[in-house]
Amino acid sequence: MNSKENTYGIRRSGIQHGDVFTASPVVCHMLDLLGYSPDRDLSFISILEPSCGEGAFLIEIVRRLRQSSINFRFDFQTAFEQNVFGYDIDPIKIECCIENLTKEGININENTHIFCADILLCNISKFDIIVGNPPYIRYEQIPENKLTLYKSIFETFHYRADLYILFFEKTLLSLKKHGKHCFICSNRWLKNEYGKKLRSFIVSFFRIDKIISLEKANDAFQTQVLAYPAITLISKSEQKSTFAYSELTSVNALSTNSVQMLPSPSSSDWSSIFFHTDRNYLTTIENMGFHIGIGIATGADDIYISKELPSLIENELLLPAINARDLSGDKFHWSGQYLLNPYDNNGQLINLEQYPKASAYLMKNKDYLQRRRIAQKHPEKWYRTIDKLTPELVTTPKILLPDISGNQMVFIDYGEFYPQHNIYYITGISLIHLQILSAILMSDFAKKQLTSITNCMNGGYPRWQSQYLRKLMLPDVRELTPDITVNLLSAYSRRDITSINSTINNLLDTPWKTLKRHQKTEQLSIDFPM
């Protein structure tokens, strides 16, 4: 078997995509959670590691099995051959795993169940315990031929799912009744769109026993990863009303972590279990009357967006463009880039004959533009962008939220720029209301809530994505009294996070003081620095 045919490419760090090795304390704790410990008779407990790699889990499994065989006087080698199973797609890793097991005194023979195979395509039996760290393979790294095949097999393969989603489905279906399943992997599936069908699948047929968030820990793996991990313990049993949840800053605290009981989810949306509020006066951003959008995707930013465009394109086709880099380090600094707008005022593609400079520029790049999927679907419209433009968005005041940002400040564009695809924006009601909402979004209350319902990336930064913005529950900016409004506006203009937090906390503690139905914010005339 050719190892190159069974890997998913190499990262910049030099290791393969999918290779994220689990720290020893995590391996031990996961096996403890599963009850696979040497103080029990393990002779008849079948256990599977579906992506065994070099054997981190299997080595600890055989150590515990051997001690159990001593404690309960059964034949270790027989129990190992009958009950311990490991799979990996990479023959080099399987060879290394077998070598490591041999060093543990294991007799590897034809009866050993350590296989070099793609377990996603194998017929496997049922197990009492399934444990492991499934491969970290992004949708983009899955080969096209396997992508098509996997989509035809797995019901939970939704949207642009990472490969570990399929490992969940495959192995959960291989649990015996009352069997236990424990994975450590990216926590993205708990909250984002591509985990939707897996969440629904688990709610329908399994029980969540425990989730341990390791977002704040950087020692769960032997290498750094971009997405934060979580340990999930799942049983093939009836759901309970609650499950155990904990957040850790280090794997060294695994055995002493504090646990809270959260309500078990009942649908594919689990966001409410990670953030629950009984404050019925809070509402969503859209229910206040705002609109949430995302900047334009062109499909060829290098061509459609550039600082040099003013010298190459007719001025009437240019729009000042803003991107996430322009909103970094708590500074709003436009880099001078422009966006080429290939549409007329009616939303139709321009006639290139009427714009000789744009025509020459686009024709120069025609070969590249034609290779885009959007152009292949509509060859006659080869110079269109993926998204259509709304030119009036430039002059519309809007909150700008970079997808991933470490900023404390939430910026407003008062009507000068067109956002690019790495920026989400909020428009609506009035400028004063946008400023109030910006202040609320800068508060610890809003950011803590966002962190609880979104997926933080490396560095601890939450994502300002529309799917999460729509779930935030916030004070209604239309129902605030004038004094609260002035306090928030003044603090926002000063970038005073402390004052914002103080005002929001007071508002949340005494909500009845903030509601004054006959004196709305829109009736106020407030003069404060922009």
NORVEN-V992224 format. One record per run of one state. SS is the DSSP state (hx for helix, st for strand, lp for the rest). FROM is the first residue (numbers start at 1). TO is the last residue. If there is no record, write none. Layout:
# NORVEN-V992224
((SS;FROM;TO) (SS;FROM;TO))
This chain:
# NORVEN-V992224
((lp;1;2) (hx;3;6) (lp;7;9) (st;10;10) (lp;11;15) (st;16;16) (lp;17;17) (st;18;18) (lp;19;21) (st;22;22) (lp;23;23) (hx;24;33) (lp;34;46) (st;47;49) (lp;50;55) (hx;56;72) (lp;73;75) (hx;76;83) (st;84;88) (lp;89;90) (hx;91;103) (lp;104;112) (st;113;116) (lp;117;118) (hx;119;121) (lp;122;126) (st;127;132) (lp;133;135) (st;136;136) (lp;137;138) (hx;139;141) (lp;142;143) (hx;144;153) (lp;154;163) (hx;164;172) (lp;173;174) (st;175;186) (lp;187;187) (hx;188;190) (lp;191;192) (hx;193;205) (lp;206;206) (st;207;213) (lp;214;220) (st;221;221) (lp;222;226) (st;227;227) (lp;228;228) (st;229;235) (lp;236;241) (st;242;247) (lp;248;250) (hx;251;256) (lp;257;259) (st;260;263) (lp;264;270) (hx;271;274) (lp;275;282) (st;283;283) (lp;284;284) (hx;285;288) (lp;289;290) (st;291;294) (lp;295;295) (st;296;296) (lp;297;300) (hx;301;304) (st;305;306) (lp;307;308) (hx;309;311) (lp;312;314) (hx;315;317) (st;318;322) (lp;323;323) (hx;324;327) (lp;328;337) (st;338;340) (lp;341;342) (st;343;343) (lp;344;348) (st;349;349) (lp;350;351) (hx;352;354) (lp;355;355) (hx;356;364) (lp;365;365) (hx;366;370) (lp;371;372) (hx;373;377) (lp;378;378) (hx;379;381) (lp;382;390) (hx;391;393) (lp;394;397) (st;398;402) (lp;403;403) (st;404;404) (lp;405;410) (st;411;413) (lp;414;417) (st;418;420) (lp;421;422) (st;423;427) (lp;428;430) (hx;431;442) (lp;443;443) (hx;444;453) (lp;454;456) (st;457;457) (lp;458;460) (st;461;461) (lp;462;462) (st;463;463) (lp;464;465) (hx;466;469) (lp;470;473) (st;474;474) (lp;475;476) (hx;477;479) (lp;480;481) (hx;482;494) (lp;495;496) (hx;497;509) (lp;510;510) (hx;511;514) (lp;515;520) (hx;521;523) (lp;524;530))
